[in-house]
Amino acid sequence: MARDPRMYLWEVREAADHVASFLRGRTIDDYLGDLMLRSESLSIGV
């Protein structure tokens, strides 16, 4: 049975909400000074 395409959109939105939550309150200086933050950003495609 084919998957409802709306589920993909829901999952994309859910992932974007998680990314926004993770990055909320971070500054560019946080990003530049934190290797782990930069690594995570690369793995999630930010």
CNS distance restraints for C-alpha pairs under 8 A (distance, minus, plus):
assign (resid   3 and name CA) (resid   7 and name CA) 7.46 0.50 0.50
assign (resid   4 and name CA) (resid   8 and name CA) 7.70 0.50 0.50
assign (resid   5 and name CA) (resid   9 and name CA) 6.98 0.50 0.50
assign (resid   6 and name CA) (resid  10 and name CA) 6.25 0.50 0.50
assign (resid   7 and name CA) (resid  11 and name CA) 6.17 0.50 0.50
assign (resid   8 and name CA) (resid  12 and name CA) 6.19 0.50 0.50
assign (resid   9 and name CA) (resid  13 and name CA) 6.16 0.50 0.50
assign (resid  10 and name CA) (resid  14 and name CA) 6.11 0.50 0.50
assign (resid  11 and name CA) (resid  15 and name CA) 6.11 0.50 0.50
assign (resid  12 and name CA) (resid  16 and name CA) 6.14 0.50 0.50
assign (resid  13 and name CA) (resid  17 and name CA) 6.17 0.50 0.50
assign (resid  14 and name CA) (resid  18 and name CA) 6.40 0.50 0.50
assign (resid  15 and name CA) (resid  19 and name CA) 6.28 0.50 0.50
assign (resid  16 and name CA) (resid  20 and name CA) 6.11 0.50 0.50
assign (resid  17 and name CA) (resid  21 and name CA) 6.10 0.50 0.50
assign (resid  18 and name CA) (resid  22 and name CA) 6.14 0.50 0.50
assign (resid  19 and name CA) (resid  23 and name CA) 6.18 0.50 0.50
assign (resid  20 and name CA) (resid  24 and name CA) 5.77 0.50 0.50
assign (resid  26 and name CA) (resid  30 and name CA) 5.86 0.50 0.50
assign (resid  26 and name CA) (resid  31 and name CA) 7.17 0.50 0.50
assign (resid  27 and name CA) (resid  31 and name CA) 6.38 0.50 0.50
assign (resid  28 and name CA) (resid  32 and name CA) 6.10 0.50 0.50
assign (resid  29 and name CA) (resid  33 and name CA) 5.88 0.50 0.50
assign (resid  30 and name CA) (resid  34 and name CA) 5.94 0.50 0.50
assign (resid  30 and name CA) (resid  37 and name CA) 7.93 0.50 0.50
assign (resid  31 and name CA) (resid  35 and name CA) 7.64 0.50 0.50
assign (resid  31 and name CA) (resid  37 and name CA) 5.98 0.50 0.50
assign (resid  31 and name CA) (resid  38 and name CA) 6.02 0.50 0.50
assign (resid  32 and name CA) (resid  38 and name CA) 7.31 0.50 0.50
assign (resid  34 and name CA) (resid  38 and name CA) 6.40 0.50 0.50
assign (resid  35 and name CA) (resid  39 and name CA) 6.07 0.50 0.50
assign (resid  36 and name CA) (resid  40 and name CA) 6.15 0.50 0.50
assign (resid  37 and name CA) (resid  41 and name CA) 6.16 0.50 0.50
assign (resid  38 and name CA) (resid  42 and name CA) 6.32 0.50 0.50
assign (resid  39 and name CA) (resid  43 and name CA) 6.38 0.50 0.50
assign (resid  40 and name CA) (resid  44 and name CA) 6.27 0.50 0.50
assign (resid  41 and name CA) (resid  45 and name CA) 5.90 0.50 0.50
assign (resid  41 and name CA) (resid  46 and name CA) 5.08 0.50 0.50
assign (resid  42 and name CA) (resid  46 and name CA) 6.28 0.50 0.50
